[in-house]
Amino acid sequence: MMTTELTVYDTAIMPESFEGMLRQAEVLVNSGLLPAEIKTPAAAVTVMLTGRELGIPPMQAFRSIYVVKGKPTLSAQLMGALILRAGHSYRVIESSNTRCEIEFRRKNGIIYRHEFAIEDAKRAGLGGQTWQAYPKAMLFSRCMSAGARVAMPDVLAGMYTPEELADADTVIVGEGGEVIDVLPKPEREDQPQPKALAAAAPAQESASGFEAWPEAKRRGFWAQAHKAGLSDDVIHVGFGVESMKEYTGTVEDARVILSALEYAVKATIGVAGLNEALGMPIAQAVAEGADVATITEAVDAYIAEKAGA
């Protein structure tokens, strides 16, 4: 009996076996039409498997899943589509060149609001030509991904957007904020420096110990802390000191700790919750190499776990 009903699941498009996926990946890689960073069948299968977990066909996965620093990431637009497909919803309350706020609503009625402003981007050290050209789109992407990881963890499974993991100016976006491509960070040859400058340069940014920082860096630290609404008590507890004079870390580590403390306060879990989410004091975690993305992921997972308890 002939039927005109379309088959939703086509094994020619989405092979059932791993061997079938690998053969399909070989054909696609040999076509030369896949994104530049996908050079081998193994890399192609990684993207295909990620798409499969999310219920996305292979070619759509190649268009909307980007591998950044070895990790698959999703565009903000795809995150929104997955939320709607799962029966949840979201509403953009504000989206401008300086601030974005999104309300996420689960189908059981639970509501969560997340905001991300240009000041948050500056404190996190974000910038570059893409941020200057499309601040509205970049703020939306950050707000969508961070908020969705908290409100919709079952939908996104901890995925990030390319902009969150890539280096500055390596994500190419369109005027509507859609990701067009992710470029590898160009390798830069070290330029020879005069001996005096070469010896002095690291000390400006990496000097250890608050008292060893340049005066401008110390003033900048307190300006950033107070602008973020962090009290002296929160700062001291977060840094594990009674006075910042006792802090022996670098300027870079201090910036990460400040960003983490602000994120924890905004998420209403405080320093205690932040330390619990990381399994150790925030200052220790940063000293051992934790960055803003890692800390944010841990906090989001902690909040999601508490919300589901």
N, C-alpha and C positions, 0 to 999 in steps of 0.2 A: 504494500500500500504506500503510495507516494504521499509525502507530507511536505509542506512549505515551512514548517517550524525550524528555526535555526538552532543548531547545536551550540550551546554555550561553551562547553568544554571540548576542545578539539585537540586530540593528541598530536596532531601534526604541528600545531602552534605551541602547545604546552606538553611536551613529552612526559609520560608517566614515570619512566625509569631514569636513573642517573646516567646510564650509558646513552640513552636517547638525548638527554640534555647535552652531554659532552659532544656527541656527533653534531647536534645542532649548533653548538658553540663554535666548533671548528669551522663550519660553513660560514657562520656570521663573521668570525675573525678574518677568514680568508677573503671575505667580500671587501674589506677595507672601509666599510661604511659605519663601523661602530665608533664611539667616542675614542679620542686619541689615547687616553690612559688605559684602555682595555686592549692589551697587546697579545694576550694568550687565551686559549680556550679555558684555562683554569680561572683566569680573571673574569671572563665572560660568565662562566658557570656561577661564580660567587654572586654576581649581580642578579643572575636568573633565579638563584635560590632565595636571595633576599626578597625579590619580587614575588616568588611563589609563596613565601611565608605570609606576605601581605595580600595575597590574592591578586597580584598584578601580572598580566601576560608578559612574556620576555621583551618584546619590542617596546612596550610602554615602560618597562623597567629600565631599559637602556636610555630612554628619553628623560626619565625623571629621578633615577637613582645614580648618584655620583660617588665615586670612590675617592676619598680625601684622606691622605696619610694612611692608606691601607684600610680605612673603615668606610663601609657603605653609608651614604647619607641620603635624605629625602628633601626635595624642594618643599618650601612652605605651602605652595599650592597643592601639592600631593598630600601633605599632611591634612590640610583642610578637607580635601576630597575624601580621604579615608575616614575622617571623623563623621562626615555626613553619610557616607555609605554604611557606617556601623549603626546608624540610627540616632546618633547624638547630633548636637548642633553647636554653632558658635555665632556670636554677634560682635562685629567690630564697633566698639563704642566710640573710639577716637583713632584716627590715623592721619598723622600730619608729619611735617619735616622735623618735629621736635619731640613727639610723643605718640605712643600707640598703646591702646588698652582694648583687650578682647575679653568678652564674657563667654565662657564655655559652659554648656548645659548638657548634662548627661540625660539619657532618656528616662532615668528614674527620678529626674527632677533636681538632682544635686547641681548647684551652680558654683563656679569658681571664676574669679576675675584675675587677670594678670596684666601688668603694665610694664612697659620698657621705654625709657626716655633717652634723649640724646646725652643727658648727664650720665646715665648708667653706662652708655657706650664709651664715653670718655674715661670714666673711672676704670673700665675693664681694658683700657688701652686699645680700643677699636678705632679704626680710621682708614685712611687711604683714599684713593681716587673714587672707588666704588661708593664709599660712604658719602663722599662729598657730592657725587653726581646724583645718587638716589637714596638720600637719607630716609625718606618715607618708606620705600620698599624694604630697606635693610632693617629698619625698626620693626616693621610688620613681621618680617621673617623671624627676628629674634623673639618677639612677643609670642608669635604663634607657636614656635617650637618649644620654648620654655614653659609656656602655659599648658600646652597640650600634653607635655610629658608629666605634668602634675595631675591634670584633670582627666586625661585619657590614656593612662599608661598601658591599658590592654589593647589599645588601637595602634600605638606607635612603637611599643616594645623598646623604649629607650633610644629611639633613633634621633639623630641630630640633622640639622640642615648643613649644606656645604659651607655656608658663611661662618658657621660656628667653629669649624675645625680647620678651615683653610687659612693660609697666611693672607695678609692684606694685599689687595689688588690682584688676587689670583682667581677670584670668582667674577665671572662676567654676567651681568644681569641686563634684562631689557627694561624699557620704560615702565612696564607694568609690574616689575619685580620678579618676573620669571627668570630662573637660572638658564643661561644660554650655554655656558661652558665653565669648566674648572681647569685652570691652567696650572701646570707644575711650577713650583717656585723656581725662578731662574737662579742658576748657580752663579755666584759672584766671586771673582778672584780677589784675594786679599791684596789691597793696595799697600805698597811700602810706605812706611811712616818714618819721620825723623825719630831718632831714639828717644828724645825727650818727650815727644807727644805720645809715642807708643807706650811709654811707661806710665804716663799720666792718665791716659784715656780711661782705662778700666776703673780707676779709683772714683771717677765722677758718678758712675751708676752703680757699681758693685761694692762700694766701700761697706765693710761690715761694722755694725755697731752704730746706734743712733747718734751718739756723740761724735762719730767719725764722719757722718754725712756732712756735705756742704750745708751752710746755713739756709740756702734757698730750698734745698730738699726737705729740711726739717719744717720750714714754714709751710711748704707745699703739702707735706704730710698732714699737718693739723688742719689746714684749710680744706683738704679733701675729706678728712674725717668728720669735721663739723658740718660741712655742706651735706654730707650723707646722713646727718642727724644722729651720729654715734656719740654717745656720752663718753667722758673720760673713763668712767668705770667700765663700760663695755670694751673700750680700747684696751685697758689694762688687763682685764680678764681674758680677752681674746688673744692678746700677745703673751699672756702668762707672766706679767711683770707687775710690780707695784708702781713703777715709774718707767717711762719710755727710755730714760737714761740707762736702764738695765738691759734694754733690747740689744742683742748682738747680731741680728740678721742684716740682710742687705736691703737697699731701697726697693729692688724688684720684688723680693719676698714680702715686704711690708705692703706693697700695692695689692698683691694677691690676697693677703690676709684682710685688708680693708674691704676689698670687693666681696669676699666671702662673708664677712661680718654684716655688711649692708644687706646682702642677699638673705642671710639668716634672719635678720631683724624684720625685713619686709615680709618674709614667709612666716613670721610670728613664732619661730621655733627658738629664737635666741641663741646665745653662745652655747648653752648646755645642749640644746638640740643639735646644733652644728657639730659639736664634738662627738655626740652620740652617733650622728649620721656618718661621720668619718672614722669612728672607732678609735679616735685619739684626739688630743688637743689640736686645734686648727694650726697653731704655730708650728707644732711638730710635723703635721702633715705637709705643710708648705716647705718646711726645711728638708723633708724627704722627697720633694719633687712634685707634689700635687699642684696642678694649675687650676685656673678659674673653671674651665670646662669640666674637669674631673670633680671638682668640689660641687659645682652646680648639679651634676648628674647624681652625686651621692645625696645631696639635699632633696632633690626631686623624688628620688626613690624612697627616701626616709619618710617624706610627707605622704607619698602614695601608700606606703605600708601602714602608716598610722591611720590614714583615712579609711583604709579597708579593714582595719582591725575591729 
